[in-house]
Amino acid sequence: MGHLLAAAQPDIRRYARVACKTADIDDAVQDALCLVHRNVGNLRTAAAFAGWVYAIVDRECRRMARKARGGVTPIDGLDNDLSLSQRPDHELRLDLAAAINSLPAHYREVIMLRDMEELTINEIAACLDASRETIKARLHRARALVREYLERG
């Protein structure tokens, strides 16, 4: 694991320099490496490693930026939401479908059951034989990933 993290660190640092808006690039890299080390067992395929790591770095950079500005969304951050609302509906539908299809299966399943089939958290938990907390966490994460996908596109 140490060799893997040492080999990935230069790429992670390079990506963090681009993704981070704060001066705490070293902290973002360190936090991302800790998360990778802690959660690498959850990765299903080795081919997904690079994308997974970059998503972690990006999330850490955003978390640190939110923390630095006190959790307040700046006015210029609202431009992304406005640009989405000005796009034609058919484009938004296609992008939303692509975003949902890009999710890992356990996130895709939860978001489909909740937002498309309109099941309650308790019904989803019973259907998937999982706790309410697990379902709520997966749903929150799935929606965040869809939001990130749409903001990038």
N, C-alpha and C positions, 0 to 999 in steps of 0.2 A: 504494500500500500504506500509506503514511504517513497519508493521509486516512482510509482505512478503519479503521486502528488508533486514530487520534485520535477518530473518531466512536464507536467501540465502547468506548473506555476508560471513560467514565462508567458505562455499564451493567455492565461487567466489575467495576469498583470497587464498585458497589452490590451486586452478587451476592456478591463476595468478603467484604463486611462481614457478610453473613448466613451464608455457608458456612464461613468461617474461624473456628476456635476459638482461634486465637492472635492475638497483637498484631501479627504480621508481615503485615498485609493488603497494604501497599505492595509487599513482596517477592513475595507471591503474585501480585499483579497484574502486576508487572514480568516475572516468570518466565512467566506465562501469555501475555503479549503477545509475548515472545520466541519461545515455542513456536508461537504462531499465525503469526507472521511466517515462521518457519522451515518450517512444515508446511502452509501454506495451499494449496500446489500439490497436495497429496494429497486435498483436498476435492473431492468429485465433483459436488455441486450447490450452487449459491449459497443455495438455500432451507434447507440444513442448517447454514449458517454459525453462526447464533445458538446452536443446541443443541450444536454442536461446541465452540464457544468456552466455553460454560458448563460442559461436561464437562471441558474443560482446566482451567478455574479451580477447579472442585470437586476435581479430582485434585491440583492444586498445593496447595490448602489442606490436603488430607489428608496429602500428603507432608510439608508443613511441620509439621503437628501431630505426625506420627510422629517426625520429627526432633527436635522440641522435647521430647517425652517419652521419647526414647531408644529408639524402636521397640517399646515395650512396650504391649500392648493393655490398657486399664484394665478392671476388672471390669464396670463399667456398660456397656462396649462389647459384652459377651457377651450382653446382653439380646436383641439383634437375632437372634442365632443361636438362642437359646432360643425366641423367638416364632415363628420359622420352623418349628422342630421340633414345636411344639404345634398347628400348623395341620393341618386334614384333608388327606389325601394328594391328593384330587381338586383342591383349591385350589392346592396346591403344583405339581401337574402343569400346570395351566392357566397359572400364573404363570411356570413354567419355560419352557413353550412360547412364551409371549408375550415373555419375555426373549430367548430364542434368535432369535425372528423379528425382534426389534428390532435385532439386530446387523447391521453392514454385511456384505455378501455374503462377502468374503474371510475374515472372522472366523467367520461362521456355517458356512461350508464346512469349515473346519478343526475346529471343535468338534464338528460332526456326524460327520466321519470318525473322529475320535479317540474321542469319548465314546459315540457311538451305534453306529458300525460297528466300533469297537475296533481300528482299524488302528494300526500302530506309527508313530512319527515318521518313520522311514525310508520306510515305505510311503506315507505321506501326501506326503512330499517328492517321491517319484518320481511319484506320481499328479498332483501339482500343478506339477511341474517347478520346484521351489523348493529352496533349501538347507534343511538341518536347522535351522539357527539361525533362519531366517525362520519356519519352521513352529512352532518352540518359542515364539518371540516372539508370533506370532499367537494361539497357543493360550493362552498366559499372559494376553494382553490380552483375549481373548474371555471367558475364565473370570472375569476381574476385572470386565468389563462386566456379565456375567450376575449376579455377586454384588452389584454396585451396584444393578442393577435390582431384585433381590429384596429388598434392604435398604430401598429407597425405598418399595416397594409394600406 
